[in-house]
Amino acid sequence: MSTVVNDSALLDDLQHRAVDFFVQQTHPKTGLTKDRAANFKPTDEYVVASSAATGFALVANVIGTERKWLDRKESLARTRVTLRGINQYLPHERGWSYHFVNWETGERMWKCESSSIDTAILLAGVLAVRNYWKDAEVSRLAKSYLDRIDWKWMLTDGGNKPSETLFSMGWHPADGEKPASFIDARWGLRTYDEFKLLYVMAYGATDIPTDGWKRIARERHSYQGIDFITGGPLFMHQMSEGFFDFKNKRDGLGCDYWVASRNAARANRAYCIANPKGMKGYGAGFWGLSACDWKNGYEAFGAPGWITDNGTVTPTSAIASLPWLPKEATEVAVAMRKDYPNSYGRYGFSNGICPQMDWTGPDVIGIDLGMMLLNVENARTGLVHKLTNADPVVKRGFARIGFKPSVSNADSPLQK
């Protein structure tokens, strides 16, 4: 790795280390990618992969190839292995992949759900790479994964709710005397989350009604004059956006989701600068409240609007704000690298840092590294957005929702 000497070198280094995670923590047989890995030890005992991390790994191969960090033939071979793996080893119900699986065997872990959002994140990666490689086997395997998804089944709870327009968060198989069941919670019913890519692809891949898009919760708040959609953790405004380009378009409700993400990041940063709870370290060089590890486990931190704050931030979400706040996101990356050198390991910044508790997380988490990697690449080259913009499923999904051209910039309102 190169020594960090300036802003550009730091972004290169962060991306390179993230790519290393996805290459090194993807199983060579199954192509499944670990959910997390140790950041300061050469090895660890983690064996759990996630469907979502695997989706990010597919795109990481593309980014590493384009930046000449990875050999092109080896990247293509790795992509084929993963696409074979998700079709052969990754268990599913009606095409909906399980959230957590053993990275070596694909066996379901932790009695987890067949997850609608994790399947969607994996599928978004699949669509991106089929448009990049334009390889016959990649295209065939990508189509196989896409075609097995029964969208209506997850939307209507297996037909029990035929008029439902919002997706269930997932499905649990029978467990002992407990029967199989869909998760009651539905994407977008009560909160604004990372679900946008799920709906865009569902509408693009099928003819199911698009009425659910209008039902999605969009609770609004204002903080220091910043109008934003309440979503708490920053990742909710950055996960779909890493794959799909919401800039310069508005939906039928007049909402600009590029502005929504920008304003959420601005409000998050402003809250940390104001630091109403007096947390150690907060300021322009230390912000980014999102879901992450902390001293006693894992928590969805966020503010303002929905406030959960114990002094822990996740660097990946602050840096993933680069497409919307290039100056401020670069500033926080440089400051954290300088002020918290012990938080920077083999895969970049640890998942959580809490000066208030004098604690730095020992691990990185795949989906957070992936979200940062994609958003930084889009800010620098637009690569991932170019790939998904070209996909017929994505294009049809945006069209069916009713997105129209508009201008997204610092002066654009959140909703017209």
C-alpha positions in Angstrom: 0.0 0.0 0.0 1.2 3.5 -0.8 1.9 6.0 2.0 -0.9 8.5 2.4 0.5 11.9 1.4 -2.5 13.8 0.2 -6.3 13.7 -0.1 -6.3 11.7 -3.4 -3.8 9.2 -2.1 -6.0 8.7 1.0 -9.1 8.0 -1.1 -7.0 5.6 -3.2 -5.7 3.8 -0.1 -9.2 3.5 1.4 -10.6 2.1 -1.8 -7.7 -0.2 -2.3 -7.9 -1.6 1.2 -11.7 -2.1 0.8 -11.1 -4.0 -2.4 -8.6 -6.2 -0.6 -11.2 -7.1 2.0 -13.6 -8.3 -0.7 -10.9 -10.3 -2.5 -9.4 -11.8 0.6 -12.6 -12.5 2.5 -14.5 -14.2 -0.4 -14.3 -18.0 -0.3 -12.5 -19.4 -3.4 -15.0 -22.3 -3.8 -18.4 -20.7 -3.1 -17.6 -17.1 -4.0 -19.5 -16.0 -0.8 -18.1 -13.0 1.1 -17.7 -12.7 4.9 -20.0 -10.4 6.8 -17.0 -9.1 8.8 -13.3 -9.5 9.3 -10.6 -8.6 11.9 -9.0 -5.3 11.0 -5.8 -5.6 13.0 -5.0 -9.3 12.9 -3.8 -11.2 9.9 -6.4 -13.9 10.4 -9.7 -14.4 12.2 -12.2 -17.2 13.0 -15.2 -15.6 11.4 -17.1 -18.0 9.0 -20.4 -16.2 8.4 -20.9 -14.6 5.0 -23.8 -12.3 4.0 -25.7 -12.1 0.8 -25.4 -8.3 0.8 -21.6 -8.4 1.3 -21.4 -10.8 -1.6 -23.2 -8.3 -3.8 -20.7 -5.6 -2.9 -17.8 -8.0 -3.6 -19.0 -8.4 -7.2 -18.7 -4.7 -7.8 -15.4 -4.5 -5.8 -13.8 -6.7 -8.4 -14.9 -4.3 -11.1 -13.5 -1.3 -9.3 -10.2 -3.1 -8.5 -9.9 -4.1 -12.1 -10.6 -0.6 -13.5 -8.0 0.9 -11.0 -5.4 -1.7 -12.1 -5.2 -3.2 -8.6 -6.5 -6.5 -9.8 -5.7 -8.7 -12.9 -8.6 -8.6 -15.3 -8.6 -12.3 -16.1 -8.5 -13.2 -12.4 -11.3 -10.7 -11.6 -13.5 -12.3 -14.3 -12.8 -15.7 -13.0 -13.6 -14.6 -9.4 -16.9 -13.1 -10.7 -17.8 -16.3 -12.4 -17.1 -18.3 -9.2 -19.4 -16.0 -7.2 -22.2 -16.1 -9.7 -22.0 -19.9 -9.8 -21.9 -19.9 -6.0 -25.0 -17.8 -5.5 -26.9 -20.0 -7.9 -25.5 -23.3 -6.5 -24.6 -22.8 -2.8 -26.6 -19.9 -1.5 -29.9 -21.2 0.0 -33.1 -19.4 -0.8 -36.9 -19.5 -0.7 -38.6 -18.6 -3.9 -35.4 -16.9 -5.0 -35.0 -14.8 -1.8 -31.5 -15.5 -0.4 -30.9 -16.0 3.2 -29.2 -13.1 5.1 -26.3 -15.0 6.8 -24.7 -18.2 5.6 -21.5 -20.2 6.1 -19.0 -18.8 3.7 -17.6 -22.3 2.9 -20.7 -24.3 2.5 -23.6 -21.8 2.0 -25.4 -23.3 5.0 -28.0 -21.0 6.7 -26.6 -19.5 9.9 -28.1 -18.0 13.1 -31.7 -19.1 12.1 -31.7 -16.0 9.9 -34.5 -14.9 7.5 -34.8 -15.2 3.8 -34.1 -11.5 3.3 -35.7 -9.2 0.8 -33.2 -6.3 1.2 -30.1 -8.5 1.3 -31.3 -10.3 -1.9 -31.9 -6.9 -3.5 -28.4 -5.7 -2.6 -26.9 -8.9 -4.0 -29.0 -8.5 -7.2 -27.9 -4.9 -7.6 -24.3 -6.2 -7.7 -25.3 -8.9 -10.1 -26.9 -6.4 -12.5 -23.8 -4.1 -12.3 -21.3 -6.8 -13.2 -23.3 -8.3 -16.1 -23.2 -4.9 -17.7 -19.5 -4.6 -17.1 -18.1 -7.9 -18.2 -20.5 -8.6 -21.1 -19.4 -12.2 -20.8 -21.7 -15.1 -21.9 -21.3 -17.1 -18.7 -21.7 -14.0 -16.4 -24.8 -13.0 -18.3 -26.3 -16.5 -18.1 -25.7 -16.8 -14.4 -26.9 -13.3 -13.7 -30.2 -14.1 -15.5 -30.6 -17.3 -13.6 -30.3 -15.5 -10.3 -32.7 -12.7 -11.3 -35.3 -15.1 -12.8 -35.6 -17.3 -9.8 -36.9 -14.4 -7.6 -40.6 -14.6 -7.0 -41.3 -10.9 -6.3 -45.1 -11.3 -5.9 -44.6 -14.0 -3.2 -42.6 -11.6 -1.0 -44.9 -8.7 -1.7 -48.1 -10.5 -0.9 -47.0 -12.8 1.9 -47.3 -15.8 -0.3 -50.7 -14.6 -1.7 -52.3 -14.1 1.8 -52.3 -10.3 1.3 -53.1 -10.0 -2.4 -53.6 -6.2 -2.3 -50.4 -5.5 -0.4 -48.0 -3.0 -2.2 -45.1 -2.9 0.3 -42.6 -5.7 0.6 -42.2 -7.8 3.7 -38.7 -7.6 5.2 -38.3 -11.4 4.9 -39.5 -14.9 5.6 -38.6 -17.4 8.3 -38.9 -21.2 7.6 -40.6 -23.4 10.2 -38.6 -23.9 13.4 -39.8 -26.8 15.5 -43.4 -26.2 16.4 -43.2 -22.6 15.1 -44.6 -22.5 11.5 -43.0 -20.7 8.6 -44.0 -17.1 8.5 -43.3 -13.7 6.8 -41.9 -10.9 8.9 -44.7 -8.5 9.8 -42.6 -5.4 9.2 -42.7 -4.0 5.7 -40.2 -1.9 3.8 -41.2 1.8 3.9 -44.4 1.4 5.9 -43.2 3.3 9.0 -39.6 4.5 8.3 -37.5 5.8 5.4 -34.8 3.2 4.9 -32.3 1.7 2.4 -35.2 0.0 0.5 -35.2 2.2 -2.7 -33.1 -0.3 -4.7 -35.6 -3.1 -3.8 -38.5 -1.2 -5.3 -36.7 0.0 -8.4 -35.7 -3.5 -9.3 -39.0 -5.1 -8.4 -40.8 -2.6 -10.7 -38.3 -3.1 -13.4 -38.3 -6.9 -13.4 -42.1 -7.4 -13.0 -45.5 -5.8 -13.7 -46.5 -5.6 -10.1 -48.3 -2.3 -9.1 -46.1 0.6 -8.3 -48.5 2.0 -5.7 -46.2 1.1 -2.9 -43.7 3.8 -3.9 -46.2 6.5 -2.9 -46.9 4.8 0.4 -43.3 4.9 1.5 -42.8 6.9 4.7 -41.1 10.2 4.1 -41.3 11.9 7.5 -39.6 15.4 7.3 -37.6 17.3 9.8 -35.6 20.5 9.7 -32.3 21.1 11.6 -30.4 24.4 11.4 -32.4 25.2 8.3 -31.7 21.9 6.6 -34.8 20.1 5.3 -34.3 16.4 5.3 -36.2 13.1 5.4 -35.8 11.4 8.7 -33.9 8.2 8.4 -31.6 8.2 11.4 -28.5 6.3 10.5 -26.7 7.7 7.5 -26.4 4.4 5.7 -30.2 4.6 5.0 -29.4 7.5 2.7 -26.3 5.9 1.1 -26.9 2.2 0.5 -29.2 2.2 -2.5 -27.4 5.3 -3.8 -24.1 3.4 -4.1 -25.7 1.3 -6.8 -28.3 3.5 -8.4 -28.1 7.1 -9.6 -30.8 9.3 -8.1 -29.2 12.6 -9.3 -31.0 14.9 -11.7 -34.4 13.3 -11.4 -37.6 13.6 -9.4 -40.3 11.1 -8.8 -44.0 11.7 -9.3 -44.2 13.2 -5.8 -41.6 15.8 -6.7 -39.0 14.3 -4.4 -35.3 14.5 -5.3 -33.5 11.7 -3.5 -30.0 13.0 -4.3 -31.0 16.1 -2.4 -32.5 13.9 0.4 -29.1 12.1 0.8 -27.2 15.4 0.7 -29.3 17.0 3.3 -29.2 14.0 5.6 -25.4 14.1 5.5 -25.4 17.9 6.1 -27.8 17.5 9.1 -25.8 14.6 10.5 -22.6 16.6 10.3 -24.2 19.8 11.7 -25.5 17.8 14.7 -22.1 16.5 15.4 -20.5 19.9 15.2 -23.2 21.3 17.5 -22.6 18.3 19.7 -25.6 18.8 22.0 -24.6 15.9 24.3 -21.0 17.1 24.7 -19.4 13.9 23.2 -15.7 13.8 23.0 -14.1 14.3 19.6 -17.2 15.5 17.7 -16.7 18.2 15.2 -16.0 18.9 11.5 -13.3 16.3 11.6 -15.3 13.6 13.4 -18.9 12.9 12.4 -20.9 10.1 10.8 -23.7 8.6 13.0 -24.9 5.4 11.4 -25.3 1.7 12.2 -22.1 0.2 13.5 -20.2 -1.7 16.1 -19.7 -0.1 19.5 -18.2 -1.2 22.8 -21.1 -3.4 23.8 -22.3 -4.7 20.5 -24.0 -3.3 17.4 -26.4 -0.3 17.3 -28.2 1.9 14.8 -26.9 5.4 15.7 -28.4 8.4 14.1 -29.3 12.1 14.4 -30.9 14.5 14.1 -34.7 13.8 13.9 -34.2 10.2 15.2 -31.5 10.6 17.8 -29.5 7.6 19.1 -26.1 8.9 20.1 -23.5 7.6 22.6 -20.4 9.1 21.1 -19.7 6.4 18.5 -19.3 7.2 14.8 -18.6 5.0 11.8 -16.0 6.5 9.4 -17.4 4.6 6.4 -20.7 6.6 6.4 -19.0 9.9 6.8 -16.7 9.1 3.9 -19.5 7.6 1.8 -21.0 11.2 1.8 -18.4 12.1 -0.8 -20.9 12.3 -3.8 -23.0 14.9 -1.9 -20.4 16.7 0.3 -17.0 16.3 -1.4 -15.2 18.9 0.6 -16.6 17.9 4.0 -16.3 14.1 3.4 -12.7 14.5 2.3 -12.0 16.7 5.3 -13.3 14.2 7.8 -11.4 11.3 6.1 -8.1 13.3 6.4 -8.9 14.4 10.0 -9.8 10.9 11.2 -6.6 9.4 9.5 -4.5 12.0 11.4 -6.3 12.1 14.7 -7.1 8.4 15.1 -4.2 6.5 13.5 -4.8 3.4 15.6 -8.2 3.0 14.0 -6.7 2.4 10.6 -6.0 -1.2 9.8 -5.4 -3.6 7.0 -8.9 -2.8 5.5 -9.0 0.9 6.4 -10.9 2.5 9.2 -12.5 0.2 11.8 -16.3 0.0 11.7 -16.8 2.1 14.9 -14.8 4.7 16.8 -15.8 6.1 20.2 -13.4 8.6 21.9 -16.0 9.0 24.6 -15.3 5.5 25.7 -11.7 5.4 24.5 -12.7 2.5 22.2 -11.9 1.5 18.6 -13.6 -1.4 17.0 -11.5 -4.4 16.1 -13.4 -5.3 12.9 -14.7 -4.0 9.6 -18.1 -4.9 8.2 -18.5 -5.8 4.5 -21.6 -3.9 3.7 -20.2 -0.7 5.2 -16.9 -1.0 3.4 -18.9 -1.8 0.2 -21.2 1.2 0.6 -18.1 3.5 1.1 -16.2 1.9 -1.8 -19.1 2.4 -4.3 -20.0 5.9 -3.2 -16.4 7.1 -3.4 -16.0 5.5 -6.8 -19.2 7.2 -8.1 -18.0 10.5 -6.7 -14.6 10.1 -8.5 -15.6 8.4 -11.8 -19.3 7.6 -11.8 -18.4 4.0 -12.7 -21.1 2.0 -10.8 -23.9 4.4 -11.8 -22.8 4.1 -15.4 -23.2 0.3 -15.2 -26.6 0.3 -13.6 -27.9 3.2 -15.6 -27.5 0.9 -18.6 -29.4 -2.0 -17.2 -32.9 -2.6 -18.7 -34.3 -3.7 -15.3 -33.1 -0.5 -13.6 -34.2 1.8 -16.4 -37.7 0.3 -16.5 -38.0 0.5 -12.7 -37.2 4.2 -12.7 -39.6 4.8 -15.6 -42.4 2.9 -14.0 -42.1 4.8 -10.8 -42.4 8.0 -12.8 -39.0 9.7 -12.4 -38.6 12.7 -14.6 -35.5 14.7 -15.4 -34.7 17.5 -13.0 -31.6 19.4 -11.8 -30.0 18.3 -8.6 -27.6 20.8 -7.0 -26.8 22.6 -3.7 -29.8 24.9 -4.2 -32.4 22.3 -5.2 -35.3 21.8 -2.9 -36.0 18.4 -1.4 -39.5 18.4 -2.9 -41.3 20.5 -5.4 
